[in-house]
Amino acid sequence: MASLSSSSSLGPVFSSQLWKYHVFLSFRGEDTRKTFVDHLYTALVQQGIFTYKDDETLPQGESIGPSLVTAIEESQIAIIIFSKNYADSSWCLDELVHIMKCKDTRDQIVMPIFYDVDPSEVRKQKGKYGEAFAKHELEKNTKVESWRKALVDASNLSGWEPKHIANGHESKCIETVVYTISHRLRLISTSSVDDNLVGVEARMQDLISKLQIGFGGKRMIGIWGVGGGGGIE
């Protein structure tokens, strides 16, 4: 991973902001929705990390634009998956601009993943990114400069590079991303669960999810057990 040591050693999150989601995923659907993003989303959810992915979380009947803007603002961490065709989409670029704004104004954490694209292509708008911007400029889009700045700023952040994702290493990359985020959020780990206690780990993950750890507020837990077994009678 690019700057993996710096990514995984980042300290825990400290913020008075109350969040609805732990993670917001920004991605180009036609590139990664059914592959890398789907696997990453599943791994995050299984770890008890509340994750916003538009086709999984967006309520039916809502206008996607305002809903996405709100979801970005309510997310503690934004993961941007830069793929070959990310810059083709003005929607993705608008999303990116708002993410970078939230980084500056709401202390949102932003982590880029460079999927099958070199960070320099994103930073300098070369290759596929250069082709995309040539089209945007031909259309005389007034947002081009803000899009370029957002790409430069985001690509300069510590993240993960393609050489660690290609050649069959997607699962290892996803594992590292999930570990890094879990560390930042200080989520409870179930790694100490006895392997002989069949079914306990899955139930603990379900409990972690319901507790919404890291979201602030107060919650009450009632424990019921057999008398004499340590439970509440």
N, C-alpha and C positions, 0 to 999 in steps of 0.2 A: 504494500500500500504506500502511496505517496505520503511521506512524513508520518509513517505509521506510528513511530515511537512518540511523536508529539501528539498525534490524535488520541492514542490509547492512554496517554499519561495525563491528559487534560483533567483538571480537577472537577469535583462535583458542582452542580448548578446551584447557585444561590440567587434567588430572586423573589421579590414580594409579589410579582405578577401571578395571578391565578389563571391557570390554563385549562382548556377543555380537552386538548389532545397533547400527548407527549411528542408525537412526530407528524409532520406533514410531508408527503412525498410529492415532489415535482418531477414530472417525466413526460416524454413524448410517447403517447400511447402506441402508435404504430411501430415504434422501435422496440419497446421493452415491456409493454403491459402484460403480455401473456408469458413472458420469460423471466428475466431478471427481477423486474419489479414485483411480479406475482410471488416469486420465491422469497424475496426480501420482506414483503408485506406479511406473508404467512409466518416467517421466522420471528418478526417483531411481535406479532399478535400472540404467538405461542409463548413468548417470554413475558407476557403481561403488559406490553407496551401499547398504549392507546394510539393508534395510527390512523391518519386520514389519507385515504386513497379514493379518488373521486367516484369510481364505479362501485366501491364497497360501502362508502359512508354517506354519500349524497342522498338525502331523502327524495323520493319520487315527487315530481310536480314542482320542485324548486327551480328557480332560474340559476343556472350553473355559475354565471359570473359573480353576482353578489355572495353566493354561498361559498365560493372558493376564496374570495377576499376575506370573508369572516373566518373561515377555517384557518387560513394562513395566520391571521392575527391572534387566533386562539391556540396556536401550536407553540410549544416550548422549543422544539428543534425542527428545522427544515432541512430535509435531505434533497439535494438537487441531483438528479441522474442526467448528466450531460451525455447524450447519444448523438449519432451522426446527424439526425434530422431535427434535433431539438430547436435549432435556430430558424428552421423553416416556418415554425408556428409562431405567429404574432401573439397567440394566446399564451404559449409557454413563456415568451419573452416578457409579456406584461406581468405574468405571475412572478417571474424572477425579479423584476423591478420592485414589486411589492414586498417580496421576501427580503430583499436587501434593505428596503426602507424599514421593515420591522426589526431587522438586525440592529439598525442604528437607533430606533426610537423605542423599541420594546424589549431590548436585550435578548432578542431571539438568537439562538445558536444556529449557525448555518454550516452544513457539511456537504461538500460536493463529492460526487462519484463520477469519474470519467469512464464511461462505458463505451469501449471500442472507438475512442477518440482521444487524441493527445491533448493535455492541458494547454499547450501552446496554440493549438488550433482554436480553442475557445478564447484564450486571452488575446490573441492577435487577429481573430476572425479570419483564419486561413482555411484552405481546403473546403470542405462542405459548408463550414460556417461563413467563409468568404463568399461562396456562391449564394448562400441564403441572403446575405446582406446586400449583395449586388441587386437581387430581385427587390428587396425592400426599398432600396434607394431609387430604383426605376419607378416604383410605385409612389415615390415622393412621400414616404411615410414620415410624419413629423416626430415619431418616437425613436427613430434610429439612434440618435446620440445617447438617449437614456438607456436604450437596450445595450449599446456598446459598453457603456460605463458599468452597467450591472454585470455583464459578462466578464469584464476585466477584474472587477472587485471580487466576484465569486470565485473565479479561477485562481486567484491568489491565496485563497483560503486553504488550510490543511485538509486534505481529503485522500481519496483512493484513486490510483491510476490504472489504465487498462492492462498493463503487463501482469497485474496481480488478479485480473478477472478472466483474461483469456486462457486458452490451453487447459480448460477443465478445472479452473480454480475458482469458479463462481461461488461454490458452496463455502469455501474457506474465506472468501471475501465477505460474504454475507454473515458468516459466523463472527468475523472480526468487527463488522459494523454493528451488529447487535450487541456484542460485548461492550464496545465503546460507549454506545448509547446507554446501556444498562448501568455502566459505571458512572456516567454523568448524572443519571437520574437516581442513583443509589437505590435501585430496586432490590428487593429481597431475592437472594439466590436460593434455589432448591438443590444446589449441588451436594449438600450434606445429607440429603434424604437417603435413608438406608434402602439399598436396592431390593432388599427382601420385603419391603413394605409395598406390595403391589397396589398400584392405583393411587398412592398418596401424592406423588409428584404432580400428577395431572390435577388433583383436587387443590393442591397448594397454589398452582398457577391460576386456577379459576378464582380462588380466594384473593390472590394478589390483584387480579383484574378487577374484581368487584370493589376492592378497597380504594382503587384509583389513587395509588400512592403517588405523591408529588403534585397533587392538584389542590392542596390546601383544604380548609374546611374541617369539620368534625364528623366522625362516624361512630356508631355504636355497634358492638359485636356481642351477640348473645351465644353462649356455648352451652349445649345440652348434652349430658352424658349419663351413663349408668351410674347409679349410686355407688359410691366407694371406688369408682374408677377415675376420680379426679375431675369429673364433670360437675356442673351446677345442678343440684336437685331442685 
